[in-house]
């Protein structure tokens, strides 16, 4: 029986993904850092992780594309072994705007990146983890967003819609594979101090909105990563189809 635990984290070169990779490494996992563009950040993270585990690889892949996802999982099979945990972390958003200003191409890209990547990676993971296919079980943790509940009006309705889809996927998949040794859960981060706000055109967004957060501050990537790790670990062995809101009370 496989004893070494292996995690694949998509979009892991920065932010929540990078913080998660470090926590899993510190807890004895072999780690696959998936990234798309930032080779330098991915390599730097790998160098940091090698302090905790000798088994860490970086794999450049666009996880919204089926063939690249297949290649990602096959490389992990070959270099690390069967995946134990999948963290679907990759996600994009675009510049803030009203709903009626969102272009069709933008809406398609956001949904394709955020939702299709989750679907494609989870499908490959299920085929490896499920006892139906001879697997040993495992855990999938999806990174949704508080936007799935708020809708992000006047800012990112397309992003919010993509995260709402991830919530539905999480719940449905969890119920399908619960008897096959796979647990599927999600975290819903709120205003977290990462560079995603810069991508949305407002680097200081948290400073503008933190007075509305009951805890009066933004969250940190490590705080989200700790919740992701808990959902992946045996400490949450009776938890599936569930969501942890990491929003400071919002």
KOLDONU-545474 format. One record per residue: x, y, z of N, C-alpha, C in turn. Coordinates in pm, whole numbers, plus 50000, padded with zeros to 5 digits. Atoms other than C-alpha are relative to their C-alpha. Layout:
REM residues N
XYZXYZXYZ;...
***
This chain:
REM residues 250
500854988150000500005000050000500895012550000;499244987650007501205035349917500035006750137;499884993349872502545052550227500355014849983;499644986050020503935084750082498825007749943;501114991650043501425112550036500495010049896;499644991350111501495132849715498895010149977;500984989550027499765166249654500345007249870;499894991350117499185184749328499255012850034;500634987149975498465221849370500085008249871;500014992250124497395241249062500185014850034;499754985849977498465277449027500775002450128;499345000349869500965271749305501235008950012;498764992449994503735296249223499915012350088;500164987849920502275324549433498764999050089;501224998449923499675334649689499594987850082;500555011149923497435308349844500604986849957;499415012550048498865280949624501384997650056;498645001249948502435287749733499994997350150;500115002349856501455289750100499554985850030;500475013849982499625256650066501114990049973;498895009050032502615239949901500974998850116;499075000249888504805249650194499454992150119;500605007249888502375236150453499984985049974;500015014350033501965202850274501424994350009;498625004949995505745199650239500474998250144;499615000949859506255206450610499354988150070;500715011349941503795178350682500294986949927;499515012650056505675152350478499494996149864;500515003350134503975153950139501075002149894;499334996750124505675150949806499115010149929;500774988750051504625182649623500245002249851;499934995450139503855191049261499515014449994;500334985950018503915228449197499615002049854;500424996850135501825235448889500015015249981;499994985750031502295269248722499835001749850;500184997550143501705285748386501065009349943;499124989950057503895316448337501235003350083;498934994749915506075324648637501014989250037;498985010349978508975300248602500895003450119;499074996049894511165320248838499394997950138;500675001649870508615320749122499824985250034;500185014349977507925283549078501294993450045;498705005849963511615274849097500445004650139;499664994949868512135297249399499214992750109;500825007349904509245280249578500504985750015;499465013649993510655246149489501254999650088;498784999649919514005255949641499675001250149;500414998649860512235266149962499444986850053;500655012449958510225233849975501014988750018;498985010549989513315212249927500664999750137;499505000249863514265222250280499204990250087;500905008449919511345201150405499794986149941;500205013050065511035173050150500894999149878;499185001550120513335158949883499174997949875;500855003450114510335151849662499105011849965;500764988450048509145183249488500325002249854;499794997350142508645189749119499155012049959;500804989550062507425219048912499544995049864;500535004150130505175212548612499265011749938;500654989150072504295239848366498874994449914;501155005150076500805233648230498845009650012;501254992450001497675252648131498894990350038;500945010149951495155233648341498575002349953;501314998750065492225247048141499944992049871;499925007850124493355224447854500194985250032;500075014249965492625187347865501334992749981;498765007350027495845174747707501115004050096;498974995649907498015195847934499734994850142;500355005949870496135183748241500404985350003;499615014150009496635147848128501504998550015;498555000549991500345154648085500495003250140;499654996549863500545170748430499884987950092;500225011449910499065140448605500914988349965;499095010850039501155115948404501425002750048;498664996649951504325134748499500094997550150;500025002749856503325132848866500034984950025;499975014749988502585095448826501434994849988;498675005150033506065090248683501065004550101;498934994549919508125112948909499754999450151;500325000049857506275112449243499194987950044;500885011049964503665084849237498545004349998;501444997150007499865083149265499625011850090;500404988149926498285115749376499084996350117;500825001949880496785116249728499025011550020;500804987949979495485151949735500135009049877;500014989850105494475176549464499455012850059;500504986849961494155213549544499775007949872;500364992150118492305231549265500015014750040;499804986349952493675266049337500035010249888;499794990350108494235281848996498745008349977;501154991350025492025311748921500465013649952;499694986550049491965345148742498795009050021;501074990250013489945376848756500515011549916;499654988950088489895407548537499695013350068;500194986649943489685444948593498555002450041;501344997049949486725456748798499165007649897;500934992850086483695467348598498584995450029;501395004149989479915465648585499744987849912;500395011950075478195434548454499805003149852;500314996950140477015451948136501205005049921;498774996450069480595461548054500914988049975;499205012050018481905425848062499874994949857;500015005250137482885413947715499854984850001;500215014450011481955379047599501324992350011;498715006949997485615369647549500534999150143;499554999949861486425379647907499224989850083;500845009149923483505360348052500394985549971;499625013550041484485329347855501354996150058;498665003149948488135331547961499974997550150;500075001649854487295335548331499374986650035;500665012749970484885306148332500854988249954;499195011050051487175284648120501204997350091;498845001749913490195290848342499604994950137;500345003049862488445288748677499194987250017;500905011649986485825261848616500514987849924;499545011450079487185240148336501244993750061;498795005549936490525236448516499624991150117;500465007849884488715224148826499404986749954;500615012150055486675199348623501044990349946;499035008850065489595185748421500954993650101;499085005549901491935181648716499304990350094;500745009049912489285166348941499714986849930;500285012350075488425141448667501224990849999;498785008149999492035129748640500294994650139;499755004549864492315127949018499084988550039;500975010549966489145107149056500424986749936;499615012350069490425081948801501204993250067;498865005649928493515077149017499684996550145;500295001949858492045079649367498884990150028;501235007549970488705061749339500254985150016;499925014649983488415026449474499324992849884;500655005650119486195020349171501014996549893;498945002250099489355022448959501234993550062;498875006449934491585004349207500875009450079;499234990349924492775035749383499864998050150;499975001149855493415040549753499235011250070;500724988749943491185070749802500845012649996;499284987350000492185106849850499085011550034;500764988049969491005142449895500205010449891;499964988750093490165171049663499515012350076;500404987549938490055206549794499965010749891;500184989550100488665233649566500075013750067;499934986549948489455270249618498925008249931;501104991850048486195288849572500255014450045;499844986249957485575324249700498745004750070;501164993549941483325344849921499165006849894;500734993850111482345360549588498874991149949;501065009150042480275329449517498695003150071;501184996549921477895341649787499615014749984;500304985650010478195379549747499625004349859;500244996450140478095380049366500915010749945;499054989550040480725407949357499405010449904;500614990150089478405434349208500915011949975;499214988450043480055462949019501504997549997;498585003250002483375444949032500314987949912;499595012350068483655408548920498844989849997;501135009650004480285392148851500414987449926;499555011950074481995368948601500844990950090;499205007849905484525357848864499114993350104;500935005649901481735353149120499224988349941;500755010750065479785332148870500864987449986;499115011650012482805309748813500174992950134;499845006149869483185304149186498704993550048;501275006649972479475296549220499934986449933;499965012850070479985269348961500904990150073;499115008849924482875255449164499304994750125;500765004649883480615253749470499074988549962;500915010750044478075233049276500764987449963;499175011450037480785210849133500504992750125;499495005949875482215205349481498954991250065;501065007449933478915194349628499594987649921;500425011450082477895171949338501044989149994;498945010050009481245154749301500194993150134;499835005949867481525149549677499014988750023;501035010249978478265130149683500194988149907;499775011150094479205109549377501084990550049;498835008449971482525097149510500214997350149;499855001849855481925096449887500204985550039;499885014249968481605058449885501194993549930;498855005350073484745054749671501325004750061;498784996349929487225067849928500515014049974;499554986450033487395103649803499125010250071;500714988849940486445134350003500245012649916;499914987850081485715166949817499415011650079;500434988349923485495200249998500545012749935;499524987350054486145237049934500205010350109;499864988149917487365268650099499465011849921;500484987650062485785302550031500745011850063;499284988449944488405329550097499255012949970;500544986750022487315365550134501105009449955;498984990150035489585395850124501344995650058;498715005749960493025379750137501125008249938;498874992150047496335398050103500844992049900;499225005950110497545384549767499985009849884;499934990850113498365400549434498834998849904;501175001150087495025390249284499275013449990;500664986950003493725424849373500675009349899;499304992350102496395440249152499494996249862;500535004450128495095419048865498635006249973;501304993750014491675434248931500055015049986;499844985750022493105469148899499985008550125;500034992349876493015479149267500894993250106;499095006649906496115468349464499645002350146;500324996549861494845485549780498534997350034;501435002849981491335470749765499684996250145;500275004349862491605454750109499985012050095;499994988149915492525488050270498695007849987;501254992850021489425503450115498824993150068;501175007549954487105475750234500124994050139;499815007349875488585463150560499105004950114;500904995149895486315485250772498674992749998;501245007650010483425463650649500154985650049;499745013549952485085431750771499875000150152;500144999949854484005423151128501324999350075;498695000949934487615414551215500915011849966;499324987450033488725447951062501384998249938;498735002150070491575433050859499794990149887;500005010350101492305412850551500654987350051;499395012749962493305376550574501354998049933;498715003350058496665361050493499914986649927;500015012450080497415333750240500224987850089;499735011549913498735311350519498754995850078;501225003449928495375313350698499064991649913;500785008250094493645299650389500674986349982;499255012450022496375273650337499814990350116;500215008849884495905260250691498644993049990;501315006250016492215254150618500014989649888;499865009650109493065237250289500664987250050;499315011849950495505214450465499114991850093;500895007249909492975205650735498974991849922;500995007350079490395195850473500624988249927;499325010950069492985174050300500484989150095;499405009249904494195157350617498974990750063;500895009349931492775128850820499335006350122;500694992949892491805154251086498575003649960;501354997150049488755160750867499394987749932;500335012650068488125124150784498504997549982;501455001950014484325126850826499355012349935;500494987750063483985159150625500084998649849;500014999550147482915159550261498795008049955;501074991750053480755181850045499785012650081;500124988749908481465210350287500875011749957;499324987650035482745245950272500465007150127;499504991649892484905266950502500115014249948;499904986050035484355304450472501135006450081;498834993749936487615323050546499925014749964;500384986650042486255358150534500055010350112;499964990649889486845374250874498635003950052;501354997449950483125372450944499045005649898;500894995050104481765386650619499014989249953;
***
